Amino acid sequence: MSKVEIIEREIKALSSEELAVLRKWFSEFDAATWERQIEEDAKAGKLDSLADAAIKSHQADRSTKF
């Protein structure tokens, strides 16, 4: 049995209260993981082309205010 299958089995056995705690924890964990990935990608220059495209669009008056 894989780790994921074991985790799935364990999650199915959680009470409603335990599941709520897990959801909160996982949401925070997932957000932190996503934030770290974005920071790493930015430092590595992986987002530069997107930033350049946004700046060019803005300079060409193709951007809007929210």
C-alpha distance (Angstrom), angle and dihedral (degrees) to the residues before:
residue distance angle dihedral
M1 . . .
S2 3.84 . .
K3 3.80 124.5 .
V4 3.79 89.9 -109.9
E5 3.80 91.8 53.5
I6 3.80 90.3 49.8
I7 3.80 91.0 49.7
E8 3.81 91.1 47.7
R9 3.79 90.5 51.9
E10 3.80 91.4 48.7
I11 3.81 92.6 48.2
K12 3.79 91.2 52.1
A13 3.81 88.3 55.4
L14 3.83 94.6 54.5
S15 3.79 122.2 110.6
S16 3.80 119.1 -120.9
E17 3.80 90.2 -100.4
E18 3.80 92.9 49.4
L19 3.79 90.7 47.5
A20 3.81 90.4 53.1
V21 3.81 90.1 52.6
L22 3.81 90.7 48.2
R23 3.81 92.1 49.3
K24 3.81 91.4 52.0
W25 3.80 92.7 46.6
F26 3.80 93.3 46.8
S27 3.79 92.9 47.3
E28 3.81 90.4 54.0
F29 3.81 92.1 43.1
D30 3.80 92.2 49.3
A31 3.81 93.0 48.0
A32 3.81 91.8 50.0
T33 3.80 91.0 48.2
W34 3.81 91.0 49.8
E35 3.82 91.1 48.5
R36 3.81 91.8 51.5
Q37 3.81 90.6 49.9
I38 3.80 92.3 50.6
E39 3.82 90.5 49.4
E40 3.82 91.6 49.0
D41 3.80 91.6 47.6
A42 3.81 91.3 48.8
K43 3.81 92.4 49.5
A44 3.81 90.0 48.5
G45 3.82 91.5 52.2
K46 3.78 94.1 -115.3
L47 3.81 91.5 131.3
D48 3.80 96.9 46.2
S49 3.80 95.3 96.5
L50 3.82 90.6 52.4
A51 3.80 91.4 49.9
D52 3.80 91.0 47.4
A53 3.80 91.4 50.9
A54 3.81 91.4 49.3
I55 3.81 91.9 49.8
K56 3.81 91.7 48.9
S57 3.81 91.1 49.3
H58 3.79 90.6 49.9
Q59 3.80 92.5 48.0
A60 3.81 88.9 51.3
D61 3.85 89.6 53.8
R62 3.80 92.1 -111.8
S63 3.80 94.8 124.9
T64 3.79 128.4 90.4
K65 3.79 135.4 -151.5
F66 3.78 119.7 -117.9
